[in-house]
Amino acid sequence: MEVRLDGGIPFAREVRSVLVANVGRLPGGVNLVPLARPDDGHLDVVLIAPRWPHEWAAILLSLLGKHPKGGKLETFRARRVEVTTERLQVRELDGDPLSPGTTLVVSMWPSALTVCVPRVAKEAG
């Protein structure tokens, strides 16, 4: 597949899955993208590319909060993400299936949604 972030130079990767998110916690409490924030104006992109059982194990450990090396996870941040593949791929949006395709474009619309987040507590001192 080929990935282009924010209109930059595309780069090629062999992956098993691509996740574009603006929140880090997935259903079931899995925190795959711990730095993702719904209000920071960026999309977090995770390329998942394990080939061997120990790489799958490292990914599973990272889901449990251990974050070992060697899991074949790459993360990026962007406002626009374009993914292109040579063959039709299964795609979904928030768990709902989309028709298979060879392209996926996800972009951020700043200030398009009002999000309530907890106020940051002031440190004592």
GULUMMI-443565 format. One record per residue: x, y, z of N, C-alpha, C, O in turn; residue number from 1; residue in three letters. Coordinates in Angstrom, 1 decimal. Layout:
// residues N
<r <X, Y, Z>, <X, Y, Z>, <X, Y, Z>, <X, Y, Z>, NUM, Ala>;
...
//
This chain:
// residues 125
<r <0.8, -1.2, 0.0>, <0.0, 0.0, 0.0>, <0.9, 1.2, 0.0>, <2.1, 1.2, 0.3>, 1, Met>;
<r <0.3, 2.3, -0.3>, <0.9, 3.6, -0.3>, <0.2, 4.6, 0.6>, <-1.1, 4.6, 0.6>, 2, Glu>;
<r <0.9, 5.3, 1.4>, <0.3, 6.3, 2.3>, <0.8, 7.7, 2.0>, <2.0, 7.9, 1.8>, 3, Val>;
<r <-0.1, 8.6, 2.1>, <0.3, 10.1, 1.9>, <-0.3, 10.8, 3.1>, <-1.5, 10.7, 3.3>, 4, Arg>;
<r <0.5, 11.5, 3.8>, <0.1, 12.3, 5.0>, <0.1, 13.8, 4.7>, <1.2, 14.3, 4.3>, 5, Leu>;
<r <-1.0, 14.5, 4.8>, <-1.0, 15.9, 4.6>, <-0.5, 16.4, 3.3>, <0.2, 17.4, 3.2>, 6, Asp>;
<r <-0.7, 15.6, 2.2>, <-0.3, 16.0, 0.9>, <1.2, 15.8, 0.6>, <1.7, 16.3, -0.4>, 7, Gly>;
<r <1.9, 15.2, 1.6>, <3.3, 15.1, 1.4>, <3.7, 14.0, 0.4>, <2.8, 13.5, -0.3>, 8, Gly>;
<r <5.0, 13.6, 0.4>, <5.5, 12.6, -0.4>, <4.9, 11.2, 0.0>, <5.1, 10.8, 1.2>, 9, Ile>;
<r <4.3, 10.4, -0.9>, <3.8, 9.1, -0.5>, <4.9, 8.2, -0.2>, <6.0, 8.2, -0.7>, 10, Pro>;
<r <4.6, 7.2, 0.7>, <5.6, 6.2, 1.1>, <4.9, 4.8, 1.1>, <3.7, 4.7, 1.3>, 11, Phe>;
<r <5.6, 3.8, 0.7>, <5.0, 2.4, 0.6>, <5.3, 1.6, 1.9>, <6.3, 1.8, 2.5>, 12, Ala>;
<r <4.3, 0.8, 2.2>, <4.4, -0.1, 3.3>, <3.6, -1.4, 3.0>, <2.6, -1.4, 2.3>, 13, Arg>;
<r <4.1, -2.5, 3.6>, <3.3, -3.8, 3.6>, <2.7, -3.9, 4.9>, <3.5, -4.0, 5.9>, 14, Glu>;
<r <1.4, -3.9, 5.0>, <0.8, -3.9, 6.3>, <-0.4, -4.9, 6.3>, <-0.9, -5.4, 5.3>, 15, Val>;
<r <-0.8, -5.3, 7.5>, <-2.0, -6.1, 7.7>, <-3.3, -5.3, 7.9>, <-4.4, -5.7, 7.5>, 16, Arg>;
<r <-3.1, -4.1, 8.5>, <-4.2, -3.3, 8.8>, <-3.8, -1.8, 9.0>, <-2.6, -1.5, 9.3>, 17, Ser>;
<r <-4.7, -0.9, 8.7>, <-4.4, 0.5, 8.9>, <-5.6, 1.0, 9.8>, <-6.8, 0.7, 9.5>, 18, Val>;
<r <-5.3, 1.8, 10.8>, <-6.3, 2.4, 11.6>, <-6.1, 3.9, 11.6>, <-5.0, 4.4, 11.9>, 19, Leu>;
<r <-7.1, 4.7, 11.3>, <-7.1, 6.1, 11.4>, <-8.1, 6.5, 12.5>, <-9.3, 6.2, 12.4>, 20, Val>;
<r <-7.6, 7.2, 13.5>, <-8.4, 7.4, 14.7>, <-8.2, 8.8, 15.2>, <-7.2, 9.5, 15.0>, 21, Ala>;
<r <-9.2, 9.3, 16.0>, <-9.0, 10.6, 16.7>, <-9.3, 10.3, 18.2>, <-9.3, 11.3, 19.0>, 22, Asn>;
<r <-9.5, 9.1, 18.6>, <-9.5, 8.7, 20.0>, <-8.7, 7.4, 20.1>, <-8.6, 6.6, 19.2>, 23, Val>;
<r <-8.1, 7.2, 21.3>, <-7.1, 6.1, 21.4>, <-7.8, 4.8, 21.9>, <-7.3, 3.7, 21.7>, 24, Gly>;
<r <-8.8, 5.0, 22.7>, <-9.5, 3.8, 23.3>, <-10.5, 3.2, 22.4>, <-11.5, 3.9, 22.0>, 25, Arg>;
<r <-10.3, 2.0, 22.0>, <-11.2, 1.3, 21.2>, <-12.3, 0.5, 22.0>, <-12.1, 0.4, 23.2>, 26, Leu>;
<r <-13.3, 0.0, 21.4>, <-14.3, -0.7, 22.1>, <-13.7, -1.9, 22.9>, <-12.7, -2.5, 22.5>, 27, Pro>;
<r <-14.2, -2.1, 24.1>, <-13.6, -3.1, 25.0>, <-12.5, -2.6, 25.9>, <-11.9, -3.4, 26.6>, 28, Gly>;
<r <-12.2, -1.3, 25.8>, <-11.2, -0.7, 26.6>, <-9.8, -0.8, 26.1>, <-8.9, -0.5, 26.8>, 29, Gly>;
<r <-9.6, -1.3, 24.9>, <-8.3, -1.4, 24.3>, <-7.8, -0.1, 23.9>, <-8.4, 0.7, 23.2>, 30, Val>;
<r <-6.6, 0.3, 24.5>, <-6.0, 1.6, 24.2>, <-4.9, 1.5, 23.2>, <-3.7, 1.5, 23.6>, 31, Asn>;
<r <-5.2, 1.4, 22.0>, <-4.2, 1.2, 20.9>, <-3.5, 2.4, 20.6>, <-2.3, 2.4, 20.2>, 32, Leu>;
<r <-4.1, 3.6, 20.7>, <-3.4, 4.9, 20.4>, <-3.5, 5.8, 21.6>, <-4.3, 6.7, 21.7>, 33, Val>;
<r <-2.6, 5.6, 22.6>, <-2.8, 6.3, 23.9>, <-2.6, 7.8, 23.8>, <-3.1, 8.5, 24.6>, 34, Pro>;
<r <-1.9, 8.3, 22.8>, <-1.8, 9.8, 22.6>, <-2.9, 10.5, 21.8>, <-2.9, 11.7, 21.7>, 35, Leu>;
<r <-3.8, 9.7, 21.2>, <-4.9, 10.3, 20.4>, <-5.8, 11.1, 21.3>, <-6.2, 10.7, 22.4>, 36, Ala>;
<r <-6.2, 12.2, 20.8>, <-7.1, 13.1, 21.5>, <-8.2, 13.6, 20.5>, <-7.9, 13.9, 19.4>, 37, Arg>;
<r <-9.5, 13.6, 20.9>, <-10.5, 14.0, 20.0>, <-10.5, 15.5, 19.7>, <-11.2, 15.9, 18.7>, 38, Pro>;
<r <-9.8, 16.3, 20.5>, <-9.9, 17.7, 20.4>, <-8.6, 18.4, 19.9>, <-8.5, 19.6, 20.0>, 39, Asp>;
<r <-7.6, 17.6, 19.5>, <-6.3, 18.2, 19.2>, <-6.2, 18.6, 17.7>, <-5.1, 19.1, 17.3>, 40, Asp>;
<r <-7.2, 18.3, 16.9>, <-7.1, 18.7, 15.5>, <-6.3, 17.8, 14.6>, <-6.0, 18.1, 13.4>, 41, Gly>;
<r <-5.9, 16.6, 15.1>, <-5.1, 15.7, 14.3>, <-5.7, 14.3, 14.3>, <-6.4, 13.9, 15.2>, 42, His>;
<r <-5.4, 13.6, 13.2>, <-5.8, 12.2, 13.2>, <-4.5, 11.4, 13.5>, <-3.4, 11.7, 13.2>, 43, Leu>;
<r <-4.7, 10.3, 14.2>, <-3.6, 9.4, 14.5>, <-3.7, 8.2, 13.6>, <-4.8, 7.5, 13.5>, 44, Asp>;
<r <-2.6, 7.8, 13.0>, <-2.6, 6.8, 12.0>, <-1.7, 5.7, 12.5>, <-0.6, 5.9, 12.9>, 45, Val>;
<r <-2.2, 4.4, 12.5>, <-1.5, 3.3, 13.0>, <-1.4, 2.3, 11.8>, <-2.4, 1.8, 11.3>, 46, Val>;
<r <-0.2, 1.9, 11.5>, <0.1, 0.9, 10.5>, <0.5, -0.3, 11.2>, <1.5, -0.3, 12.0>, 47, Leu>;
<r <-0.2, -1.4, 11.0>, <0.0, -2.7, 11.8>, <0.5, -3.7, 10.8>, <-0.2, -4.1, 9.8>, 48, Ile>;
<r <1.7, -4.2, 11.0>, <2.4, -5.0, 10.0>, <3.1, -6.2, 10.6>, <4.3, -6.5, 10.3>, 49, Ala>;
<r <2.5, -7.0, 11.5>, <3.2, -8.2, 12.0>, <3.3, -9.3, 11.0>, <2.4, -9.5, 10.2>, 50, Pro>;
<r <4.4, -10.0, 11.0>, <4.5, -11.2, 10.0>, <4.7, -12.5, 10.8>, <4.3, -13.6, 10.3>, 51, Arg>;
<r <5.3, -12.4, 12.0>, <5.6, -13.6, 12.7>, <4.8, -13.7, 14.0>, <4.4, -12.6, 14.5>, 52, Trp>;
<r <4.7, -14.8, 14.6>, <3.9, -15.0, 15.9>, <4.4, -14.1, 17.0>, <3.7, -13.5, 17.8>, 53, Pro>;
<r <5.8, -13.9, 17.1>, <6.3, -13.1, 18.2>, <5.9, -11.6, 18.0>, <5.8, -10.8, 18.9>, 54, His>;
<r <5.8, -11.2, 16.7>, <5.3, -9.8, 16.4>, <3.9, -9.6, 16.8>, <3.5, -8.5, 17.3>, 55, Glu>;
<r <3.0, -10.6, 16.6>, <1.6, -10.5, 17.0>, <1.6, -10.5, 18.5>, <0.8, -9.7, 19.1>, 56, Trp>;
<r <2.4, -11.3, 19.2>, <2.5, -11.3, 20.7>, <2.9, -9.9, 21.2>, <2.3, -9.4, 22.2>, 57, Ala>;
<r <3.8, -9.3, 20.5>, <4.3, -7.9, 21.0>, <3.1, -6.9, 20.8>, <3.0, -6.0, 21.7>, 58, Ala>;
<r <2.3, -7.0, 19.8>, <1.2, -6.1, 19.6>, <0.1, -6.4, 20.7>, <-0.4, -5.4, 21.3>, 59, Ile>;
<r <-0.1, -7.7, 21.0>, <-1.1, -8.0, 22.1>, <-0.6, -7.4, 23.4>, <-1.4, -6.9, 24.2>, 60, Leu>;
<r <0.7, -7.5, 23.7>, <1.3, -6.9, 24.9>, <1.1, -5.4, 24.9>, <0.8, -4.8, 26.0>, 61, Leu>;
<r <1.3, -4.8, 23.8>, <1.1, -3.3, 23.7>, <-0.3, -2.9, 24.0>, <-0.6, -1.9, 24.6>, 62, Ser>;
<r <-1.3, -3.8, 23.6>, <-2.7, -3.5, 23.9>, <-3.0, -3.6, 25.4>, <-3.9, -3.0, 25.9>, 63, Leu>;
<r <-2.1, -4.3, 26.1>, <-2.3, -4.5, 27.5>, <-1.5, -3.4, 28.3>, <-1.4, -3.4, 29.5>, 64, Leu>;
<r <-0.9, -2.4, 27.5>, <-0.1, -1.3, 28.1>, <1.3, -1.6, 28.3>, <2.0, -0.8, 29.0>, 65, Gly>;
<r <1.9, -2.7, 27.8>, <3.3, -3.0, 28.1>, <4.2, -2.3, 27.0>, <5.4, -2.0, 27.4>, 66, Lys>;
<r <3.8, -2.1, 25.8>, <4.5, -1.4, 24.7>, <5.9, -1.9, 24.5>, <6.9, -1.2, 24.6>, 67, His>;
<r <6.1, -3.2, 24.2>, <7.4, -3.7, 23.9>, <7.8, -3.3, 22.5>, <7.0, -2.9, 21.7>, 68, Pro>;
<r <9.1, -3.5, 22.2>, <9.6, -3.2, 20.8>, <9.4, -4.5, 20.0>, <9.2, -5.6, 20.5>, 69, Lys>;
<r <9.3, -4.3, 18.7>, <9.3, -5.4, 17.8>, <7.9, -5.8, 17.4>, <7.7, -6.9, 16.8>, 70, Gly>;
<r <6.9, -5.0, 17.7>, <5.5, -5.4, 17.4>, <5.0, -5.0, 16.0>, <3.9, -5.3, 15.6>, 71, Gly>;
<r <5.9, -4.3, 15.3>, <5.5, -3.9, 13.9>, <4.3, -2.9, 13.9>, <3.4, -3.1, 13.1>, 72, Lys>;
<r <4.3, -1.9, 14.8>, <3.3, -0.9, 14.8>, <4.1, 0.4, 14.4>, <5.1, 0.7, 15.1>, 73, Leu>;
<r <3.6, 1.1, 13.5>, <4.1, 2.5, 13.2>, <3.0, 3.5, 13.4>, <1.8, 3.2, 13.0>, 74, Glu>;
<r <3.3, 4.6, 14.0>, <2.2, 5.6, 14.2>, <2.7, 6.9, 13.6>, <3.8, 7.3, 13.6>, 75, Thr>;
<r <1.7, 7.7, 13.1>, <1.9, 9.0, 12.5>, <0.7, 9.9, 12.9>, <-0.3, 9.4, 13.4>, 76, Phe>;
<r <0.9, 11.2, 12.8>, <-0.2, 12.1, 13.0>, <-0.3, 13.0, 11.8>, <0.7, 13.4, 11.2>, 77, Arg>;
<r <-1.6, 13.3, 11.4>, <-1.8, 14.1, 10.2>, <-3.2, 14.7, 10.3>, <-4.0, 14.3, 11.1>, 78, Ala>;
<r <-3.5, 15.7, 9.4>, <-4.8, 16.2, 9.3>, <-5.6, 15.6, 8.1>, <-6.8, 15.6, 8.0>, 79, Arg>;
<r <-4.8, 15.0, 7.1>, <-5.4, 14.3, 6.0>, <-4.5, 13.1, 5.7>, <-3.3, 13.1, 5.7>, 80, Arg>;
<r <-5.2, 11.9, 5.5>, <-4.5, 10.7, 5.3>, <-5.1, 10.1, 4.0>, <-6.3, 10.0, 3.9>, 81, Val>;
<r <-4.2, 9.7, 3.1>, <-4.7, 9.0, 1.9>, <-4.0, 7.6, 1.8>, <-2.7, 7.6, 1.9>, 82, Glu>;
<r <-4.7, 6.6, 1.7>, <-4.2, 5.2, 1.6>, <-4.7, 4.7, 0.2>, <-5.8, 4.7, -0.2>, 83, Val>;
<r <-3.7, 4.1, -0.5>, <-4.0, 3.5, -1.8>, <-3.4, 2.1, -1.9>, <-2.3, 1.9, -1.5>, 84, Thr>;
<r <-4.2, 1.2, -2.4>, <-3.7, -0.2, -2.6>, <-3.9, -0.6, -4.0>, <-4.7, 0.0, -4.8>, 85, Thr>;
<r <-3.2, -1.7, -4.4>, <-3.4, -2.2, -5.8>, <-4.6, -3.1, -5.9>, <-5.2, -3.1, -7.0>, 86, Glu>;
<r <-5.0, -3.8, -4.9>, <-6.2, -4.6, -4.9>, <-7.3, -4.1, -4.0>, <-7.0, -3.4, -3.1>, 87, Arg>;
<r <-8.5, -4.5, -4.3>, <-9.6, -4.1, -3.5>, <-9.4, -4.6, -2.0>, <-8.9, -5.7, -1.8>, 88, Leu>;
<r <-9.7, -3.8, -1.1>, <-9.6, -4.1, 0.3>, <-10.9, -3.9, 1.1>, <-11.6, -3.0, 0.7>, 89, Gln>;
<r <-11.1, -4.7, 2.1>, <-12.2, -4.5, 3.0>, <-12.0, -3.2, 3.8>, <-10.9, -3.0, 4.2>, 90, Val>;
<r <-13.0, -2.4, 3.9>, <-12.9, -1.1, 4.7>, <-14.1, -1.0, 5.6>, <-15.1, -1.5, 5.4>, 91, Arg>;
<r <-13.9, -0.2, 6.7>, <-15.0, 0.0, 7.6>, <-14.9, 1.4, 8.2>, <-13.8, 2.0, 8.3>, 92, Glu>;
<r <-16.0, 1.9, 8.7>, <-16.1, 3.2, 9.3>, <-16.8, 3.0, 10.7>, <-18.0, 2.7, 10.7>, 93, Leu>;
<r <-16.1, 3.2, 11.8>, <-16.6, 3.0, 13.1>, <-17.3, 1.7, 13.3>, <-18.3, 1.5, 13.9>, 94, Asp>;
<r <-16.7, 0.6, 12.7>, <-17.2, -0.7, 12.8>, <-18.2, -1.1, 11.8>, <-18.6, -2.3, 11.7>, 95, Gly>;
<r <-18.7, -0.1, 11.0>, <-19.7, -0.4, 9.9>, <-19.0, -0.6, 8.6>, <-18.1, 0.1, 8.2>, 96, Asp>;
<r <-19.3, -1.7, 7.9>, <-18.6, -2.0, 6.6>, <-18.9, -0.9, 5.6>, <-20.0, -0.4, 5.4>, 97, Pro>;
<r <-17.9, -0.6, 4.8>, <-18.0, 0.2, 3.6>, <-17.8, -0.8, 2.4>, <-17.3, -1.9, 2.6>, 98, Leu>;
<r <-18.1, -0.4, 1.2>, <-17.8, -1.2, 0.1>, <-16.3, -1.3, -0.1>, <-15.5, -0.4, 0.2>, 99, Ser>;
<r <-15.8, -2.5, -0.5>, <-14.3, -2.7, -0.8>, <-13.8, -1.6, -1.8>, <-14.6, -1.2, -2.6>, 100, Pro>;
<r <-12.6, -1.2, -1.6>, <-12.0, -0.2, -2.5>, <-10.5, -0.2, -2.5>, <-9.9, -1.0, -1.7>, 101, Gly>;
<r <-10.0, 0.6, -3.4>, <-8.5, 0.7, -3.5>, <-8.0, 2.0, -2.9>, <-6.8, 2.2, -2.8>, 102, Thr>;
<r <-8.9, 2.9, -2.5>, <-8.4, 4.1, -1.8>, <-9.3, 4.4, -0.6>, <-10.4, 4.0, -0.5>, 103, Thr>;
<r <-8.7, 5.1, 0.3>, <-9.3, 5.6, 1.5>, <-8.7, 7.0, 1.8>, <-7.5, 7.1, 1.9>, 104, Leu>;
<r <-9.6, 8.0, 1.9>, <-9.1, 9.3, 2.3>, <-9.9, 9.7, 3.5>, <-11.1, 9.7, 3.5>, 105, Val>;
<r <-9.1, 10.1, 4.5>, <-9.7, 10.6, 5.8>, <-9.1, 12.0, 6.1>, <-7.9, 12.2, 6.0>, 106, Val>;
<r <-10.0, 12.9, 6.4>, <-9.5, 14.3, 6.7>, <-10.2, 14.8, 7.9>, <-11.2, 14.4, 8.3>, 107, Ser>;
<r <-9.5, 15.8, 8.5>, <-10.0, 16.5, 9.7>, <-10.6, 17.8, 9.3>, <-10.1, 18.6, 8.5>, 108, Met>;
<r <-11.8, 18.1, 9.8>, <-12.5, 19.3, 9.6>, <-12.4, 20.1, 10.9>, <-13.1, 19.8, 11.9>, 109, Trp>;
<r <-11.4, 21.0, 11.1>, <-11.3, 21.7, 12.3>, <-12.6, 22.4, 12.8>, <-13.3, 23.0, 11.9>, 110, Pro>;
<r <-12.9, 22.3, 14.0>, <-14.0, 23.0, 14.6>, <-15.4, 22.5, 14.1>, <-16.4, 23.2, 14.3>, 111, Ser>;
<r <-15.4, 21.3, 13.5>, <-16.7, 20.8, 12.9>, <-17.5, 20.2, 14.0>, <-18.8, 20.0, 13.7>, 112, Ala>;
<r <-17.0, 19.8, 15.1>, <-17.7, 19.2, 16.1>, <-17.4, 19.8, 17.5>, <-16.2, 20.0, 17.8>, 113, Leu>;
<r <-18.3, 20.0, 18.3>, <-18.0, 20.5, 19.6>, <-17.9, 19.3, 20.5>, <-18.8, 18.4, 20.6>, 114, Thr>;
<r <-16.7, 19.2, 21.2>, <-16.4, 18.1, 22.0>, <-16.2, 18.6, 23.5>, <-15.5, 19.6, 23.7>, 115, Val>;
<r <-16.9, 18.0, 24.4>, <-16.7, 18.3, 25.8>, <-15.6, 17.5, 26.4>, <-15.6, 16.2, 26.3>, 116, Cys>;
<r <-14.6, 18.1, 27.0>, <-13.5, 17.4, 27.6>, <-13.3, 17.9, 29.0>, <-13.7, 19.0, 29.3>, 117, Val>;
<r <-12.8, 17.1, 29.9>, <-12.6, 17.5, 31.3>, <-11.6, 18.7, 31.4>, <-10.6, 18.8, 30.6>, 118, Pro>;
<r <-11.9, 19.6, 32.3>, <-11.0, 20.8, 32.5>, <-9.7, 20.2, 33.1>, <-9.7, 19.4, 34.0>, 119, Arg>;
<r <-8.6, 20.8, 32.7>, <-7.3, 20.4, 33.2>, <-7.2, 21.0, 34.6>, <-7.3, 22.2, 34.8>, 120, Val>;
<r <-6.9, 20.1, 35.6>, <-6.8, 20.6, 37.0>, <-5.5, 21.4, 37.2>, <-4.5, 21.0, 36.7>, 121, Ala>;
<r <-5.6, 22.5, 37.9>, <-4.4, 23.3, 38.1>, <-3.6, 22.6, 39.2>, <-4.2, 22.1, 40.2>, 122, Lys>;
<r <-2.3, 22.5, 39.0>, <-1.4, 21.9, 40.0>, <-1.3, 22.7, 41.3>, <-1.2, 23.9, 41.2>, 123, Glu>;
<r <-1.4, 22.1, 42.4>, <-1.2, 22.8, 43.7>, <0.2, 23.3, 43.8>, <1.1, 22.7, 43.4>, 124, Ala>;
<r <0.3, 24.5, 44.4>, <1.7, 25.0, 44.6>, <1.8, 26.3, 44.4>, <2.9, 26.9, 44.5>, 125, Gly>;
//
